[in-house]
């Protein structure tokens, strides 16, 4: 059980979760982009870009947790704030890009060839994000770490996005209505905008609300 671990073990476990999150998002992003382009499904393509942007945020979190392992952390450093700024701006660009692409697809009446891979990728993402969310929240609460809990909330957003992709991909396969794929991409655009706003807000603040409650050495 996570509760039986020492603070140092908890931080090490948090590092492992962070690494898994980064690696998974890279793989998920690349596969989603490939099949999104290949099958002309904007929702899957947008989902892939979102996953790759999450990698930037994940690297910032990884850097912060590494610092936690050395000493208790109460401030974001320049690297973390820069990562948050890049993440926020990237999400804004993604949101705008998906809206523009949606309009172009409607005007040109472009429909996906298939959304089968969207179904597969979204199911894998739901399972993976649920496990990561569960353990990140556990570790974050045990360490009283706002950073890890915030990372868990970011994972929760990815969890919700996966359901949007699954719903739109399944609906398209059943009804073959192109607007369903566009609706999914607009849903992802909405969440991307919210994530971008939250990231930029965090980048302006050096302080973390909570810290590791014990020295994590």
C-alpha positions as CSV (number, residue, x, y, z in Angstrom):
1,X,0.0,0.0,0.0
2,X,1.1,3.6,-0.7
3,X,0.3,4.7,2.9
4,X,3.0,2.4,4.3
5,X,5.8,4.1,2.3
6,X,8.2,6.6,3.8
7,X,8.3,10.2,2.5
8,X,11.4,9.4,0.4
9,X,9.7,6.3,-1.1
10,X,6.6,8.3,-1.9
11,X,8.6,10.9,-3.7
12,X,10.5,8.2,-5.6
13,X,7.1,6.7,-6.5
14,X,5.9,10.1,-7.7
15,X,9.0,10.3,-10.0
16,X,8.1,6.9,-11.4
17,X,4.5,8.1,-12.1
18,X,5.8,11.2,-13.7
19,X,8.1,9.3,-16.0
20,X,5.3,6.9,-17.0
21,X,3.1,9.8,-17.7
22,X,5.7,11.5,-20.0
23,X,6.5,8.3,-21.9
24,X,2.9,7.3,-22.3
25,X,1.9,10.8,-23.6
26,X,4.7,10.7,-26.1
27,X,3.6,7.3,-27.5
28,X,-0.1,8.2,-27.4
29,X,0.6,11.5,-29.1
30,X,2.6,10.0,-31.9
31,X,0.2,7.2,-32.6
32,X,-2.8,9.6,-32.5
33,X,-1.1,12.0,-34.9
34,X,-0.2,9.2,-37.3
35,X,-3.7,7.7,-37.4
36,X,-5.4,11.1,-37.1
37,X,-3.7,12.2,-40.3
38,X,-3.9,8.8,-42.1
39,X,-7.7,8.5,-41.4
40,X,-8.5,12.2,-41.6
41,X,-10.0,12.3,-38.2
42,X,-9.5,15.8,-36.6
43,X,-10.6,14.7,-33.2
44,X,-7.9,12.0,-33.0
45,X,-5.3,14.4,-34.4
46,X,-6.2,17.1,-31.8
47,X,-6.1,14.5,-29.1
48,X,-2.6,13.6,-30.3
49,X,-1.4,17.2,-30.2
50,X,-2.9,17.6,-26.8
51,X,-0.9,14.6,-25.5
52,X,2.4,16.0,-26.8
53,X,1.7,19.3,-25.2
54,X,1.1,17.5,-22.0
55,X,4.7,16.2,-22.3
56,X,6.0,19.7,-21.8
57,X,3.9,20.1,-18.7
58,X,5.0,16.6,-17.5
59,X,8.7,17.5,-17.8
60,X,8.1,20.6,-15.6
61,X,6.4,18.4,-13.0
62,X,9.2,15.8,-13.2
63,X,11.8,18.6,-12.6
64,X,9.8,19.8,-9.6
65,X,9.5,16.4,-8.0
66,X,13.2,15.8,-8.5
67,X,13.8,19.0,-6.5
68,X,11.4,17.7,-3.8
69,X,13.5,14.6,-3.4
70,X,16.5,16.8,-2.5
71,X,14.8,19.4,-0.3
72,X,11.3,20.5,0.6
73,X,9.9,22.7,-2.2
74,X,7.7,25.8,-1.7
75,X,8.4,27.7,-4.9
76,X,8.4,27.1,-8.6
77,X,11.8,27.8,-10.2
78,X,12.4,29.5,-13.6
79,X,12.4,26.2,-15.5
80,X,9.0,25.2,-14.2
81,X,7.4,28.5,-14.9
82,X,8.9,28.6,-18.4
83,X,7.5,25.0,-19.0
84,X,4.1,26.2,-17.8
85,X,4.2,29.3,-20.1
86,X,5.1,27.1,-23.1
87,X,2.4,24.7,-22.2
88,X,-0.2,27.4,-21.9
89,X,0.6,29.1,-25.2
90,X,0.7,25.7,-26.9
91,X,-2.8,24.8,-25.6
92,X,-4.1,28.2,-26.9
93,X,-2.6,27.5,-30.3
94,X,-4.1,24.0,-30.3
95,X,-7.5,25.4,-29.4
96,X,-7.4,28.0,-32.1
97,X,-6.0,25.5,-34.7
98,X,-8.8,23.0,-34.0
99,X,-11.5,25.6,-34.4
100,X,-10.1,26.8,-37.7
101,X,-9.6,23.3,-39.0
102,X,-13.2,22.4,-38.0
103,X,-14.5,25.3,-40.0
104,X,-12.4,24.2,-43.0
105,X,-13.6,20.6,-42.8
106,X,-17.2,21.8,-42.7
107,X,-16.7,24.0,-45.7
108,X,-15.0,21.2,-47.7
109,X,-17.3,18.5,-46.4
110,X,-14.4,16.3,-45.3
111,X,-15.2,13.2,-43.3
112,X,-12.9,10.6,-41.6
113,X,-12.2,7.3,-43.4
114,X,-12.6,5.5,-40.1
115,X,-12.4,6.3,-36.4
116,X,-11.5,2.8,-35.3
117,X,-8.1,3.8,-34.0
118,X,-9.7,6.6,-32.1
119,X,-11.8,4.0,-30.2
120,X,-8.8,1.9,-29.4
121,X,-6.5,4.7,-28.3
122,X,-9.2,6.3,-26.2
123,X,-10.0,3.1,-24.3
124,X,-6.3,2.5,-23.6
125,X,-6.0,6.2,-22.5
126,X,-9.0,5.9,-20.2
127,X,-7.5,2.8,-18.4
128,X,-4.0,4.3,-18.2
129,X,-5.2,7.7,-17.0
130,X,-7.5,6.2,-14.4
131,X,-4.6,4.3,-12.8
132,X,-2.2,7.3,-12.9
133,X,-4.9,9.5,-11.5
134,X,-5.6,7.1,-8.6
135,X,-2.0,6.8,-7.5
136,X,-1.0,10.5,-8.1
137,X,-3.9,11.6,-5.8
138,X,-2.8,9.1,-3.2
139,X,0.8,10.2,-3.3
140,X,-0.1,13.9,-3.5
141,X,-2.3,13.7,-0.4
142,X,0.2,11.6,1.6
143,X,2.9,14.2,0.9
144,X,0.5,17.1,1.1
145,X,2.0,18.3,-2.2
146,X,0.0,20.8,-4.2
147,X,2.2,20.2,-7.2
148,X,1.5,16.4,-7.4
149,X,-2.2,17.0,-6.8
150,X,-2.3,19.6,-9.5
151,X,-0.6,17.1,-11.8
152,X,-3.3,14.5,-10.9
153,X,-5.9,17.1,-11.9
154,X,-4.2,17.5,-15.2
155,X,-4.4,13.7,-15.6
156,X,-8.1,14.0,-14.8
157,X,-8.5,16.4,-17.7
158,X,-6.8,13.9,-20.0
159,X,-9.2,11.2,-18.6
160,X,-12.2,13.3,-19.6
161,X,-10.7,14.1,-23.0
162,X,-10.4,10.3,-23.6
163,X,-14.1,9.9,-23.0
164,X,-14.8,12.7,-25.5
165,X,-12.7,11.0,-28.1
166,X,-14.3,7.6,-27.3
167,X,-17.8,9.0,-27.6
168,X,-17.2,10.8,-30.9
169,X,-15.2,8.0,-32.4
170,X,-17.9,5.4,-31.5
171,X,-20.7,7.7,-32.7
172,X,-19.0,8.3,-36.0
173,X,-18.5,4.5,-36.6
174,X,-22.2,3.9,-36.0
175,X,-23.7,6.9,-37.8
176,X,-21.0,8.0,-40.2
177,X,-21.8,11.6,-39.7
178,X,-18.8,13.9,-40.2
179,X,-20.1,16.5,-37.8
180,X,-19.6,14.1,-35.0
181,X,-15.8,14.0,-35.5
182,X,-15.8,17.8,-35.7
183,X,-17.9,18.0,-32.5
184,X,-15.2,15.9,-30.8
185,X,-12.4,18.2,-32.0
186,X,-14.3,21.2,-30.7
187,X,-14.7,19.5,-27.3
188,X,-11.0,18.9,-27.2
189,X,-10.5,22.6,-28.2
190,X,-12.6,23.7,-25.2
191,X,-10.5,21.6,-22.8
192,X,-7.3,22.7,-24.4
193,X,-8.3,26.4,-23.9
194,X,-9.1,25.7,-20.2
195,X,-5.7,23.9,-19.7
196,X,-3.9,26.8,-21.4
197,X,-5.5,29.4,-19.2
198,X,-4.7,27.3,-16.1
199,X,-1.1,26.8,-17.1
200,X,-0.5,30.5,-17.8
201,X,-2.1,31.4,-14.5
202,X,0.2,29.0,-12.6
203,X,3.3,30.3,-14.5
204,X,2.7,33.8,-13.0
205,X,2.9,32.4,-9.5
206,X,6.2,31.3,-7.9
207,X,4.5,29.9,-4.7
208,X,3.0,26.4,-4.3
209,X,0.1,26.1,-1.9
210,X,1.5,23.0,-0.2
211,X,4.9,21.4,0.2
212,X,6.3,18.0,1.2
213,X,5.2,17.8,4.8
214,X,8.4,16.1,5.9
215,X,12.0,16.4,4.7
216,X,12.0,13.9,1.8
217,X,15.6,12.8,2.3
